[in-house]
């Protein structure tokens, strides 16, 4: 038996609280310290129909594949909350972060945050219809494209600022996923909207690069990382078409996310 005697002396007027001189605490038996259980990492995903799986028959997209890889290789259990939607824009993503209580609560508790959105902003603003009608504006007919690019820069910066506010300085792995040139990979979009035949490598290439720059600039400013899907799928010259909805494409994005590591959480 081990006997531990507590004998702390109180000093008059010192403000120190002490035990009575005769107080004793007795500890018997033996024990082994329990191994410390790691708290799971919370992973929250926000995104539009590509991340949701709306174009591949609700397949497992890079969102779920990334979670699987983290659980297999990170040495830390990861719990995914998938808040992607079958639609949405950078504007609706920002609105949900500001006003949706469920989204705000999830982000406040998220160690890992993945966001993919932006391309649907073109439809929201009627940009492609304006290009097709010749009413985009500007001497070069690209004013409406530049307006979308400004909107991306504003919205992604505001998205990151809202995340910073909700996380309150806690370590966070912010991962922003860009888009490939959808006009190159899916020429049917050009036909559907009646866009110029060369739009994939003119306006489409410009938009892809502007979205990438907006996303990656925000990631750098807020100590996150961006995954350049345009580079992954379209190549260094941006001229390689790629179906983004195949199993192989989603797997490639998930692998790229893994390569960013989780240094922020260490």
LINMOUR-V382633 format. One line per field, one symbol per residue. ss: DSSP state (H for helix, E for strand, L for the rest). phi: phi as a letter, one per 40 degrees, with the letter a starting at -180 (. if undefined). Layout:
BEGIN
ss = ???
phi = ???
END
This chain:
BEGIN
ss = LEEEELLLLLLLLLLLLLLLLLLEEEELLLLLLLLLLLLLEEEEEEELHHHHLLLLLLLLLHHHHHHHHHHHHLLLLEEEEELLLLLLLHHHHHHHHHHLHHHHHHHHLLLEEEEELLLLHHHHLLHHHHHHHLLLLLLLLLHHHHHHHHHHHHHHHHHHHHHHHHHLLLLLEEEEELLLLHHHHLLHHHHHHLLLLLHHHLHHHHHHHHHHHHHHHHHHHLLLEEELHHHHHHLLLLLLLLLLLLHHHHHHHHHHHHHLLLHHHL
phi = .bbbbcbcccbdgcgccbccdccbbbbbgbabccccccccccbbbbibcccchcbbgfcccdcccccdccccbcgacbbcbcbcbcigbcccccccccbccccccccdbccbbbbbahccdccdcgcccccccgbcggccgbcccccccccccccccccccccdcccfgcdaccbbbcbccccccbdccccdcgcdcccdbbcccccccccdccccccdccbgbbbbccdccccgccgbbcaccbcdcccccccccccccgbdccc
END
